[in-house]
């Protein structure tokens, strides 16, 4: 009886692990070669972003422009000190209406995965809303939340956590 139970559990584990590692196939599916492999993201919500890999989406970012907003613990309101930086990004986007951005929301490692994804989304949306308030077209801005999945700095403690609580404006073509 015990051996049949162990064999059943082992077979189930093999089946489940095979299912979780099966790559997505079809149109718009990312591959490691195009930069949208495991952990990568593709945007299909923006006007020109359909079928575009993550690497293609983020190439050509204006290097001289600041693009990161940091947040306090469990906060998603944008501090006043970022208004000038966001206005600069908005001015660039309005002058280049063919350019698109993805605002990525991030959190530190504290909290559940679900909570962190929701908080990252609130942070990304807060930055998006400010860009829109400066006159950027809604079609130029998309958002994504990575929660705690893509830390800027590894480790625990306030020095690492404060750098991971952020929203990043990533430029597309």
Beta strands, then each sheet from edge to edge (+ up, - down):
strand 1: 68-70
strand 2: 101-106
strand 3: 141-147
strand 4: 166-171
sheet 1: 1+ 4- 2+ 3+
end
